[in-house]
Amino acid sequence: MSTSTLRTLCSKQISSATFRPNLSSFPLRRNFSHTATRTFTATARIMADSTKTKSEEEWRAVLSPEQFRILRQKGTERAGTGEYDKHYEPGVYECAGCGTPLYKSDTKFKSGCGWPAFYDAIPGAVNRHEDSSFGMLRIEITCAACGGHLGHVFKGEGFPTPTDERHCVNSISLKFQDQTE
């Protein structure tokens, strides 16, 4: 989503009651039927922080090429290669692009998927967007402050978590802040 689109949506102050995407035309809707309303409620709360938005050139200057590919071009790191997949220290995971706190370590769990998995984000830190790339319907998650791509949310997989969700996040999209004392 472009910066101008974000500004337009923010200026209109879209409420969750008025944002109801039509998912009936997607062939895989059956996998998401009961979650559509709740899933897209967060998208209506677009809270882009103008102090954390940058031009493409500015992002290229502050991010590594791999961070840029994933955070700004919506790429994915190879499964099992990220530094936070098997990392379980107490602390907070922040956006690697802008430093916004995204996830508390106590919401991280072992999913076996090859990427860091969380069952919930810090309230207001992550936005959800419909992603129909690769011929399937998924829910993309992005940093609410800078719009950086984090990964995807999957629901109903049977993990013993309070939300029955798995936020599958690219390690390279995160920066860990230790909170041990």
C-alpha positions, 0 to 999 in steps of 0.5 A: 500500500502506498504512502498516499493511499495510507494517508487517504485512508487515515484522513477518512478515519475508516472505522472497522464497522465500514470496512467489510471486504468481499471475500466471496470471489476467492476460491479458498474463502472456505479456509477463512470464512469465520475469521474474515471480519475479525481479521480485517478489523485491524486493517481499518486501524491504519496508524502509519507514523509519518516520522517513520515513513521513508522514500525507497531511496532512504530505505535502501540507505538504512536497510541491508539488501536482504532487509530491503527485499523482505521489509519493503518488497514483501519477500520471504527468508528461507525457512530455518535460516533466521536468527530468531526461529529458535530464540526464546530469551525474555524481551521485546521484538521490534521492527528492524526497519523503524524500531517499533515494538511489535511482539513480547517474547512471552507470546512466542511459541515453537511451531516448527514452521521454520520462522519465529511464531507468535500468537499475538502482537502488541496492540496497535503495532501490527496491521493485517492486509489481504494477500492474494499472491501466489494464487491463494488467500492469506493475511499479510502482517505489516508494521503499523508504523512504517508499513514494513512486511513482517510475514503472514497470520494463520488461524485454526491450525490447532496450536495450544495458544490463547488466540489460535493464531500463528504470526509467522514472521521473518526473522530479518524483519525483527530486532530483539531487545533483551529485557533480562535484569 
